[in-house]
Structure formats: C-alpha cells, structure tokens
Amino acid sequence: MSEHTAHRRVALVTGANKGIGRGVAEQLAALGMTVLVGARDPRRGEEAAAALRATGGDVHAITLDVTDHATARAAAEQVEERFGHLDVLVNNAGITGSGQVSPSEAVDQVPSTVDLAMVRRVFETNVFGVIAVTNAVLPLLRRSPAPRIVNVSSHAASLGLISDPDGPFAGLPPSAAYSPSKSALNALTVHYANELRADGVLVNAAAPGYVDTDSNNHTGFLTVAQGAAVVVRLATLDADGPTGGFFGADGPLPW
C-alpha cells in the first residue's frame, strides 16, 4: 500500500445509488474523500458512481446488500485490499416496509393488524443490517485517525415526538415497523458510541427530515442535498465532536 493510499480519506455509504445516500456520497466526494457507493444492484451502483465521477469526485461502486452478511464481509475485504482502512461509515440503507407511500398512507403498519413478516423485513434491513455492516468494517475504522459512524435515522424514531399528542406525528397512522426500527437504531447508536468512545470513534444518529425521495413517493418537501447535510456534518466532526447523539438539521433531537 502506497503512502498516498494510506492517508486517503475513505468513506463507505450504504444504499447510496439514489436518494439521501447518493446525496451524502456527492457531498463527501466534494470534500475530497474517496467515496464507496454501496448498492445491492451492481449496475445501479456503477451508474451512480460514474455520474458522481463525472462531477469530479473520486467515487467507486461496491456491491453491498446489508441483508446479505456475506456481501458485507466481502465489501470489507475489498476496502482492506484497496485502501487498508476506512474513515467514515454511513449506514444509510433502509426500507419503510410500506413501499413508496407517504406516512399518512402507511396504514399497513398499525400495530394491531400489522403483518409480522413485514416487521421482520424492516428490522432485517434497518437494524440487523447496520450491525452486520458496522461489525464487518470496524477493524478498518479502528485504523483511521478520525473514525466516524453515522446511522441515518428519522424523526419518526423519537419516542418524545411520536408520543406528543400535539406533535408533528399527531394524526398519522401508528407504526409497528418503520418507526420502531429507527428507535432501535438510535438505541444501537448509543451502545456503539459507548463501546467505541475510548477508541476515538464518534457514533451518531442523523434525522435528515422529510426529504423528497422514492421511499415516500416524492412527497417530501426537503431536497436531497438539504437532507444529506446533517449526515455529512456528523461524518466530518472534529475530534471534540459529540458521540452517542441524535441530531437533525437544527441540532439535538429528543429520544
């Protein structure tokens, strides 16, 4: 491994061929990082990477299905072989479970009638997939002088906001899958942060906001760039930055 490669800042973003993940990849590349676009579909991943390279970024596709733990291990091996370390992990890949619908239409997640198979699918991606990928690349993050992990969460993860009868979620259908999966992700964030604090790994959860993406059938009011900004901010924290926190664009959010 050359001296140049050893000091290159490398970021891996899961689910980065579209939406918020792609926006994060674009912004990290603009900051001079080498960015690995994780995608289940190799063709879509390469198309996204090529488009970002065309804007001047050092961006490469890597095949990664977070629900297939073998691909997580294979991706980690590829990163080690090519770069020898990893500086930033953005666990962005996630599913709503309800398809491309707005939150007001996700009536299939009402707890008393929810399909357990759907709940399992959501947790497999949004929670278990994060553990699989994080643990696969953790040895590489430990080799970084400034390792950062950002878990892409949601305002819907906040028990404080969800339980407020006058809050932003009042009147929306209850969720037994997506929202609880993001609450679990927040809990994982805190526990990883506690474990890795002594190693200098800063681990935080980000809520991008209601972003215009495929996952909500483009009903969101924020642009991808706006939603990605808080993720990028947490991915590039200084050494004295927070860890074990949950942040939106305007600062800390209630658990």
C-alpha positions in Angstrom: 0.0 0.0 0.0 1.5 3.3 -1.0 2.0 6.3 1.3 -0.6 8.2 -0.7 -3.2 5.5 -0.3 -2.5 5.2 3.4 -3.5 8.8 4.0 -6.5 9.0 1.7 -9.8 9.6 3.5 -12.2 6.9 2.6 -16.0 6.8 3.2 -18.5 4.0 2.7 -22.2 4.9 2.2 -24.7 2.1 2.1 -27.8 2.4 -0.1 -26.0 5.2 -2.0 -27.2 4.6 -5.6 -30.1 7.0 -5.1 -31.8 9.3 -2.6 -30.2 10.6 0.6 -27.3 8.1 0.3 -26.4 9.4 -3.1 -26.6 13.0 -1.8 -24.3 12.1 1.1 -21.8 10.4 -1.3 -21.8 13.5 -3.5 -21.2 15.9 -0.7 -18.4 13.7 0.9 -16.7 13.4 -2.5 -16.9 17.2 -2.9 -15.0 17.5 0.4 -12.2 15.4 -1.2 -12.9 12.0 0.2 -12.8 8.8 -1.8 -16.4 7.5 -1.6 -17.6 4.0 -2.0 -21.2 3.8 -3.2 -22.8 0.7 -1.6 -25.6 -0.7 -3.7 -27.4 -4.1 -3.9 -27.6 -3.8 -7.7 -24.0 -3.6 -9.2 -25.3 -1.9 -12.3 -27.2 0.8 -10.4 -24.2 1.3 -8.1 -21.8 1.7 -11.0 -24.2 4.1 -12.8 -24.4 6.3 -9.7 -20.6 6.2 -9.1 -20.0 7.1 -12.8 -22.3 10.1 -12.6 -20.6 11.3 -9.4 -17.2 10.8 -11.0 -18.3 12.9 -13.9 -18.7 15.8 -11.5 -15.1 15.4 -10.4 -15.5 13.1 -7.4 -13.3 10.1 -6.6 -16.3 7.7 -6.3 -16.4 3.9 -6.8 -19.2 1.4 -6.6 -19.2 -1.5 -4.2 -21.7 -4.3 -4.2 -23.4 -4.5 -0.7 -26.7 -5.9 0.3 -27.0 -5.2 4.1 -29.3 -8.1 4.5 -26.7 -10.5 3.0 -24.0 -10.6 5.6 -21.6 -12.3 3.2 -21.7 -9.2 0.9 -20.8 -7.1 4.0 -17.8 -9.2 4.7 -16.8 -9.2 1.0 -17.1 -5.4 0.9 -14.9 -5.1 4.0 -12.3 -7.3 2.3 -12.4 -5.2 -0.8 -11.9 -2.0 1.2 -9.0 -3.5 3.1 -7.3 -4.8 0.0 -7.6 -1.5 -1.9 -7.3 1.1 0.9 -6.2 -0.6 4.1 -8.6 1.5 6.3 -11.9 3.2 6.4 -12.6 6.7 7.9 -16.3 7.1 7.6 -19.2 4.7 7.6 -22.7 6.0 6.8 -25.3 3.4 7.5 -27.9 4.8 5.1 -29.6 1.8 3.6 -33.1 1.4 4.9 -36.7 0.5 3.9 -40.0 1.8 5.0 -41.8 -1.6 4.7 -44.8 0.1 3.2 -43.4 0.7 -0.3 -43.4 4.2 -1.9 -46.2 5.9 0.2 -46.3 8.9 2.4 -46.5 8.5 6.2 -50.2 9.4 6.1 -50.9 6.5 3.8 -48.9 3.8 5.7 -52.0 2.2 7.3 -50.5 -1.3 6.9 -48.2 -0.7 9.9 -50.9 -0.2 12.5 -49.7 -2.4 15.4 -52.9 -4.5 15.9 -53.1 -5.6 12.3 -49.5 -5.4 11.1 -48.0 -8.3 9.1 -45.2 -9.7 11.2 -43.3 -10.8 8.1 -43.1 -7.1 7.1 -41.9 -6.1 10.5 -39.1 -8.7 10.3 -38.1 -7.4 6.8 -37.8 -3.9 8.0 -35.8 -4.8 11.0 -33.6 -7.0 8.9 -32.5 -4.0 6.8 -32.8 -1.1 9.3 -31.3 -2.8 12.4 -29.6 -6.1 11.7 -28.1 -4.8 8.5 -26.5 -2.0 10.4 -24.9 -4.3 12.9 -23.6 -6.6 10.1 -22.0 -3.8 8.1 -20.6 -1.9 11.1 -19.0 -5.0 12.6 -17.6 -6.1 9.2 -15.8 -2.8 8.7 -15.0 -1.9 12.3 -11.4 -3.2 12.2 -10.8 -0.9 9.2 -12.4 2.1 11.1 -10.1 1.5 14.0 -7.1 2.2 11.7 -8.4 5.7 10.9 -7.0 8.7 12.7 -10.6 10.1 12.9 -13.2 7.4 12.5 -16.8 8.4 12.2 -20.0 6.3 12.0 -23.3 7.9 11.1 -26.6 6.0 11.3 -29.3 7.5 9.2 -32.4 7.6 11.4 -35.6 9.5 11.3 -37.6 12.0 13.3 -40.1 9.1 13.5 -37.6 7.3 15.8 -38.2 9.9 18.5 -40.4 8.5 21.2 -40.8 12.0 22.5 -42.1 13.3 19.2 -44.2 10.3 18.5 -45.9 10.3 21.9 -46.7 14.0 21.8 -50.5 14.4 21.0 -49.8 17.8 19.6 -46.6 17.0 17.9 -45.7 16.6 14.2 -46.9 13.0 14.1 -50.3 13.6 15.6 -53.0 12.2 13.3 -50.7 9.9 11.4 -51.2 6.1 11.4 -49.2 4.3 14.2 -46.2 2.3 13.0 -45.2 -1.1 14.2 -42.3 -1.5 11.7 -40.5 1.5 10.4 -40.7 3.9 13.3 -39.7 1.2 15.9 -36.9 0.0 13.7 -35.4 3.5 13.7 -35.9 3.8 17.5 -33.9 0.5 17.8 -31.3 2.0 15.5 -31.0 5.0 17.8 -30.5 2.7 20.8 -27.8 0.8 18.9 -26.1 4.1 18.1 -25.8 4.9 21.8 -24.4 1.5 22.6 -21.9 1.5 19.8 -20.9 5.0 20.9 -20.4 3.9 24.5 -18.3 0.9 23.4 -16.1 2.8 20.9 -15.7 6.1 22.8 -12.3 5.1 24.2 -11.1 4.3 20.7 -12.0 7.8 19.3 -14.8 6.5 17.1 -17.6 9.0 17.1 -21.0 7.4 16.5 -24.2 9.4 16.0 -27.6 9.2 14.5 -29.0 11.7 12.0 -32.5 12.6 11.1 -32.4 14.1 7.6 -36.0 15.3 7.7 -38.9 14.7 5.2 -36.8 14.5 2.0 -38.2 14.2 -1.5 -37.2 10.6 -2.4 -38.6 7.4 -3.9 -39.3 6.0 -0.4 -42.2 8.5 0.2 -43.3 8.7 -3.5 -41.6 12.1 -3.7 -44.0 13.7 -1.2 -41.1 15.1 0.9 -40.5 18.9 1.0 -36.7 18.9 1.5 -34.2 18.4 -1.3 -31.8 15.5 -1.1 -28.9 18.0 -0.6 -30.7 19.5 2.4 -31.4 16.1 3.9 -27.8 14.9 3.4 -26.3 18.0 5.1 -26.7 16.8 8.7 -25.4 13.4 7.8 -22.3 14.9 6.3 -21.8 17.2 9.2 -21.7 14.3 11.6 -19.5 12.3 9.3 -16.9 15.1 9.4 -16.9 16.0 13.1 -13.7 17.2 14.7 -12.2 15.1 17.5 -14.1 17.1 20.2 -17.4 16.5 18.5 -20.3 14.7 20.1 -20.9 11.0 20.2 -23.9 8.9 21.1 -26.3 11.7 19.9 -29.3 12.1 17.8 -29.4 15.1 15.6 -31.5 16.9 13.0 -30.6 19.9 10.9 -31.3 22.3 13.8 -29.4 20.3 16.5 -30.1 17.6 19.0 -33.5 15.8 18.9 -35.4 14.2 21.7 -35.1 10.5 22.2 
